[in-house]
Amino acid sequence: MMQYKLNMPVCFLYLVLVLMAGCEHHRSMGRIVESGHFIQSIHRSTFFAHIVLANSQFNSNDHSILYVFLEGDGLPWKTHTQISSDPQPIYPLALDLMTKSQFPSIYLQRPCYGVKEAICDAQWWTNKRYSRQVVESMTQVLRKLSANYKQITLVGYSGGGTLAALIAPELNNVTTLITLAGNLDHKQWASYHRYSRLQGSLNPVDYVLPSTLKQFHYAAENDINILPQWIKGYSDTQKNSQFILLKNADHSCCWIKNWQRIVNRVQHSDINESN
């Protein structure tokens, strides 16, 4: 169980408890991997090694579309003042989403998440969590794994949405971007929560993605971590982008039960449809 210093601000402790309580399931990564019969492998870029989990459909002959799931930030900080030595999430929501996927799918982990190398230190899951090096490393691995696929759909939850938005323009076969409670302007997020700025990280709000890319940006009505208006503000600056607000949902609930509705909307949406 996490330990918190007595002088930690009450509002921060409350936020952590709310986020943990809101999870739809509290399944560990090991249990999700086992229940999904996922196959684990390690792939190296010129920068880092990455853990990749693939579903059974990934090894089929269907190479029409690949879904790629990117996880949230996990636990970069152990407390409000102490950096975590292990940033892996308690509950990997994006990985659990992949258990519901009917398409060939992979779960691409960030550098230093689950893999410890000499290069790994806390900067890669704190200030530089969305850095050019992290984005390029994940892009290199994804380029190799998706070489046989005509289309890629990127699915990013929370901080994974940040990375999905940054990776999307780097690959020609990415045709769809789905963010779920995505941190699409981390400067605004840091300022609002009075966190330190993520010096060395790229910020999605600084870029306009290609018009050929379909974008679906989902926000949760009761999210107190990533406010819905921030996501809408990002979506409004993009081309072929839809903002969708989920009612009766918060930062960690209720993405699993809404997943099929999300997929249906994406599959039946025209590229030029606006919301």
Beta strands, then each sheet from edge to edge (+ up, - down):
strand 1: 39-44
strand 2: 49-54
strand 3: 65-70
strand 4: 105-108
strand 5: 151-157
strand 6: 174-180
strand 7: 214-220
strand 8: 241-246
sheet 1: 1+ 2- 4+ 3+ 5+ 6+ 7+ 8+
end
